[in-house]
Amino acid sequence: MKNTTVTRSKGQINVVLNRENKRDKESLYRKEQPFGNTLAEKHEVLERMEKELSSLVGLNDVKQLLKEVYAWLYINNCRKENGLKSSRQSLHMIFKGNPGTGKTTVARLIAKLFHEMEVLSKGHLIEVERADLVGEYIGHTAQKTREVLKKALGGVLFIDEAYSLARGGEKDFGKEAIDTLVKAMEDQQHDFILILAGYGREMDYFLSLNPGLPSRFPITIPFEDYSTEELMEISEIMLAEREYQLSRQGEQKVRDYLRRIKGEQGKTFSNGRFVRNLIEQAIRTQAVRLLVEGKYDRQSLSTLQAEDFDFEKSRVQPFS
């Protein structure tokens, strides 16, 4: 490629082309390019991915890893076009983190990204749990698990609370599900991507039960709990989507409440899920308050006050 320089700006890859004449330009754009027919198109995948990632609060490790995977896949394609060896790597993953930290959202994004980069033929997400895989008698579990695997071909199979498959010990049918999954990872390792998710400590224990499991998951992503400020940012996004806002006192009430509950619940705190439930409960409480007060103007309807987060007090107020 003539006179091509690659520069990085704000984490994005920008390709700048200097051509001597229009003929060079037209011939270059007719040349087949990986992940797009033109140089202008081929990094659209990265740009779309970064746009979606920028809408996610926190998750810095996740964002960096996805950019690394994009770069590896792209360069691997370039090596192939230049007659160099290009190896296919296993992309099965472990997600470690508490509830509400964005694991399912990221799994869905990964399925979409890998489809656009032609790693996955369909790019859909199949989300299951223990009950979807484990049967009630010998042989039933393998059958159920194979049916789920068949649905997941071409996409991502996401198993939340995966450690529950080993909950019953050696005689539990969960072991049969694990064995079936391991066999599929060997026989069809490039036909789907398996993501196992759950609490960090429990996932470590689960992987230790089968010596062959850790090596089959080359990518492990930690999902850290959100800080109080990140939770506030999430709440602002959720409120804006619903066309609500917090009063100044309401914002302080929410911040103090999140800080206290986060400290009290520790590892059981459900992060973004807790914020969503908090906001939805406050919206219901506000509705009761507005009926009592008889206020139906636009400002009142769209503003959550501090008292809307004092749930016990709000619930006992009668209609009048």
N, C-alpha and C positions, 0 to 999 in steps of 0.2 A: 504494500500500500504506500503510495507516494505522499511525502510531506504530511504525515499524520502525527499529531501530538495529543497525548492524553493528559488532562489536568483534573485535579480534584478540587471541588469547591463545596463547602458545607456538607461534606460526606457523600456528595453525589458525583457520578462520573460523567464528565462532559467531554464529548469528542469534537475536536476542532479540526476541520479539514481545510487545507490550502491547496487548491488545484490550479494547474497552469492554464487550462482551457475548458470550455464547456464539454468537449468530447470526452476528456478524462472523467469529468463529473458524471456524465450519462453512463459510461461504461462501468464506473464504480458502483452506481446505484442499481445497475442490472445484475451485479454479482450477488450470488446467494449469500446471505449473512445468517449467523446463528440467532435464533429467537427473534427474527424479523427480517423482512426483505431489504431493508435499507439501514444504513448506519443511524439515520434519524430515528428509526423504529426500534432497533435492537435493544436500546437501553430504556425503552418505555416501561418495560417490566420492572426495572429497578426503580424508576421514578414513581410508578404507581405503588410499588411496595413501600417506598419511603414515605409517600403521602399517607398511606394507611397506618404505617408505624408511628408517624408523628401524631396521629390522633389518639394513640394509646398513652396513658399516663405511666411514667416510670418504665420498667422493663428494659433497662439499658443493656443488660447482658443478652437478652433475647434479640433486641434490635441489632446488636453487633454481630451476633452469630448468624442471623438471617442474611446480613450483608456479606459475610464471609462465604456462606453457602452459595449465594448468587455469584460471587466472584469466582469461586472454584468451578461451578458448573459452566460459566461463560468461558473461562480460560481453557477448561477441558475441551470445549467445543472448538476453540481456536487451535489447540494442539492437534486435534483430529484433522482439521482442515489443512494443516501444514504438514501432515504426514507423520506426526509424532504420536507416541503411545498415549492413549487416553483411557484411564482405568475407571471402572464404575465402582463407587463406594456404597457400602450399606448406609442407609440414612434413618434406620430405626432409632427412636429417641426415648429418653426418660425425662419426664417433667417432675421436678420435686418442688412442692410448695403447699402452703395452706389454702383452704377454700377461698374463692373470690379473688385470686391473684391473676386471673386472665389466661389460665391454661387452655381452656376450651377455645377462647377467642384466637389465641396464637395458633392452635392446631388447625383451625379453619383457615387462617391466613397462610399457613404452610402448605395446605392442600391446594389452595388457589395458586400460590407462587410456583409450586412444583409442576402444576398442570400447564401454566403459561410457559414454563421453561422446558416442557416436553419430557419431564422426568416421570410424570404420572399421566396416564391416558385420559382419565376422567376428572380427577381433582375434587372428588366429593369427600365428605367426612361422615364416617359411621361412628357414632358415639354409643358405647355399650358399658354395662357394668356386670358384676358377677352373675346376676340372675339371667342375663341374656346368653351366657356361655355355659353355665353349669346345669346339668340335667339331674334327673331324679333316680337314675339307675345306671348300671354299668353299660357303657357304649352310647348312652344318650348324650352325654357331655361332648364327646368327640363329634357326634353328628351335629349338635347345635353349634359348636364352635366352627366347624367346617362351613356351615351355612352362612354364618356371620362373615367368615373370611371370604367366601364367594362374593358376597355383597360388597365387600371392601376392595376387591380387585380394581386396580386403576386409581385408587384413592388412598385415604388415610383411615386406619382403624385406631380409634382413640378409646382406651380403656381407663376409666377413672376409678380411683381407689383399687388399683390393680392388685395390691397386697392382699385384698380379701380373697383372692383365688387360692391363697395358701393358708387361709384361716383355720381350716379343719384338720390340718396335719396330713400324714401319709395316706390315711384311709378316706380322705375327703375327695369328692369328685373334681374339686378345683385343680388338683394335680393333673388330672386327665386333660383339662382345658389348657394348662400350661404346656404340657407335652405336645398337644396338637398345634399350639401357636408356634412353638420352637421348630417343629417340623416344617410348618409353612414358611417360616423365616428362612429356612435353608432351601426349600424347594422353589419358593416363589419370592425370593428376597428383593427382586427388582420390579415386581408386579404390584406391590403395595408398600405402604410405610406404616409400621406399628409404633404407636406412642403409648407408653404406660405412664400413668400419672397418679400422684398421691402425696401424702405427707412425706417429708424428707426422711425421717427416722424409720418409718414403716416401710418405705421403699428400699432403704438400705438393707433392712432385715429380709425383706422378700427376695431381693437379688442374692443374698448370701445363702439362701436355701437351695439354690440350683447353681453350681459352679459354672455351668455353661451359659448362664444368662447374661452376666455383665459384659462379656466380650461381644455379644450380639447387639449391644446398644452403644455404638461409638460416640453418640452425642447425648450428653446430660445437661439439661438446662435448669438452673435454680430459679425459682420464682419467689422473690423476697416479699415479705409483707410490705404494704404501703405505709409510708410515713403519714403523720396527721395532715401535713400540708398536701401530700399527694391525694389523700382521701378527700380533702376539701376541693381539690381540683376536679376530682371525679364527680363530686356532688354538684359542682357548678355546671359540668357538662350535662349531667342527667337533668338538672333543673331547666337548663336552656332548651333541651330537647322537648320538655313538657310545657315550655313557656311560663316558667315560674322564676322567681328570684327571692333571695333572702334579704330581710331587713338587716340593718347593721347589727342590731341586738340579736337577731336570729342567727346571723353568721357566727357571732361569738359563742352563742349557745351551742350551736352544732360543733364548733371546733373543740370546745371544752368537753362536750359529751363524747365525742369520738376519742379524744385523748384519754378520758377516764375509762371508757369501755374497752378500748384497745389494751390498756394496761391490765385491766381486771381479767379479761378472757384469755390473754396470751395466745398460745398456738391454736386455740379453737376459734379465735376471732375470724370472721368470714370476709373481711376486707371489703371489696367492691360490692359483694352481695349484701353485706350489712348496710352499706350506704344506700343501696337501692331500696331495701326494705324500710330504712329510716325515713327516706324521702316520701315513699308511698304512704307510710303511716301518717306522716305529718300532713300530707295533702288531705287525707281523710279527716284528720283532726281539724284542719283549717276549714273544711267544708261545714262541719258542725258549728264551729265558732261563727262563721259568716251567716249561717241561718239564724243563730241566736241574736247576732248583732243587727241583722237585716242590711248588711252592706254588700252591694252587688256591682259597684263601680269597677272599672278595669284595673285600677291600682290595687284595690283590695283583693280582687280575684286572683291576681298574679303574684302577690307577695305573701311569703311565709314569715310569720312573726315568731319571736322567741317562745311565746306561749304555745305555739303549735307543736313544739317539741317537748312540752311538759305533758306527756300523754296521760298520766293517771288523773291529773287535775281536769284535763279537757274532756275526758270520757264521761265524767259525772255531771257535766253541765247539761241541764235539761233544755229542750226546745221551748220557746215561748212565743 
